[in-house]
Structure formats: structure tokens, C-alpha cells
């Protein structure tokens, strides 16, 4: 992919209300964000789960964003979900467009937007899809890039889950990390508002994003969240945003201190040696798994022995507890090992 390098001071701060509700609301909020943000965000068209919810003020709100551009130093951004939205935003000279999670999930929608942007190299940000599917996220980025959009960024807004969670959307930090590995030049912005779902967790999520070396934050900010027409519970005031930003600890990805670098390299060498042993041990375990698979085949026994699997999962978590390991990490590790053990034995039985 050809991603154009974008010049901005890290962290890039994108702030503004969930929805554009009135000219007064946008301008009042924007004025208070002039010294805190670079880009002012506001949803003009709001995709709602159920009808009769506030679905945004539509195209007329683009004129309100133009006033924000004229009366503040802020650039403006809004969400687009189809070709008509794109055309209206380009005509209104909106600086930045973003694709929401509900759009990213559908390749037909993404392609329609891409075709509307063919030959127009505007800044576009792509939110992750609702569910943790990296290929869908990558696909949306690639579709836009293939029509000539090179000023691309990704927005990590967390993922829907049916499990009980402290978050509105599970961050699953490993997924944006994988995206960064695949496309190192792609800026990744974190959206703590949608991950948290409430102001109480915004600082923690924002700090984690900075510690993972993400490029910026998109935080929903409203001059009076209590009267917001959408997502009132997760928006904060410009003053509260200022406090959050002032309290962020911004760390560097490198350090020139010789003693620090020597110690770090020594510890990494130890890690490498331990990882080599881990790989060797997993290889030995896999050989035994193959032997078990051959024995099951000879005796017409099913691959999955559910009682044995439950026993493995419980005992390994107990062992992890004895060595102060996070039981969730131990569980995920052995679920992955078990998955590939089953695949290995399946291959043997199907030979």
C-alpha cells in the first residue's frame, strides 16, 4: 500500500460532540477546544440501531461545520456512510472523513465510498469493524487506497462483545498492534470514548493507547453533555478534556541512555533464550500430540475428549496461579495450544 506520511504533532487530538445538534452547540464546543485539539469532530448523519432515535441533522449541519472552520483554527471531520455523504462533504470542503464501525463491516458500503473518492486524495480515517476481524479492517483500508486515497488513518474504537465487560467495547489491544505490524506507516488513533462508554475510564484507556505508541486520541466532547442528543453518557466537557490531556504521561519509544539500552538488551537476550526453550518444548508436546492422534486413529476414538480438556484448562490455570500468572492469559494460551492440537490430530485421522 502507498500511505502518505502525514505531518502532525503526536498525540493528534480529535475532539467534539458525538452529534452536530445546532450551530450554537458546535461553535460553543469548538471555541473551548481551540487550545486542546487539532481536529473538531461531529457526526452529521448518525446510524442508529432503532428508528425514532436522533439520526443527526443531515446535510444542513455541514454548513455549521464550515462556520467552525471559519471562526476557529480547527480542521473539521465527520462520518460518511455512502457516496451521497461523500459528495456532500467534498462540496462543503470538510477536511477529514471517517468510516464508522457499521460501515467498515460491509465491503459493499466501503467500495461505494471508495468509488466516490476515486481520484480525490482527502484525509480518511477508518474505524475498526464491530467485531474483531482484522481482515475486514484491512480490506476497508486497501479498498480506499486502491482508488488513490493515500492520506489514511485507522481508528481503534474497540469491539462488540456479548461477555460481561468493564468496557462498552472491548479494546482487544492485540488487534491494532497486528494492524501496525502489517502497515507500519499507517497512523492509528484511539477512540477511548467508544471503548470506555463512560467518562470514568477515559484516562486509563487514553494512557494505555499512548503507552502502546498510538498516534492520537479521538474523544467525544460536548459543551454540556447532560443535554446531548446521542451518547450523552460517554461525552465530557472541554475543561474535562483539558484535565485528561494534562495528566497524560507521554513516553518516548527510544532512549539514548547507554546504561538503559545495555540493560534492556541484556534482558531481551534472556527473553530470547527463554522463548527458544518454549518453542522447543511446544515442539516436543506436538510430537506427543501426533502420537496420541495415531493411537486414537488405530482404536477408532474421537479426537475431542471434553473431560480431559476441562481437566487441562483447570489444572493449567491452577499452576499459573501458583506462579502469579494471570489466569486469563494461561487460559488463552492453552486454548490456542489445544486448538492446534485438535487440528494436528484431525489431520492424522483424515489421512
Protein Blocks (a to p, Z undefined) as FASTA:
>chain_A
ZZdddddddddddeddfbafbfklmmmmmmmmmmmbmbdcddfbdcdfbghiaebjbjml
mmmmmmmmmmpcbdcddddfbfklmmmmmmnopabdcddfklmmpmklmmmmmmmmgoia
cdddddddfbdcfklmmmmmmmmmmnopabbcdddebjadfbdcfbfbdfklmlmmmmmm
mmmmlccdddfklmnopaklmmmmmmmmmmnopabdcddddfblmlpcbhklmpccfklm
mmmmmmpccddfbdfbfklmmmmmmmmmmmmmmmmmmmmmmmmmmmmmmmmmmmmmmnop
afbdfklmmmmmmmmmmmmmmnopafklmmmmmmmmmmmmmmmmmmmmmZZ
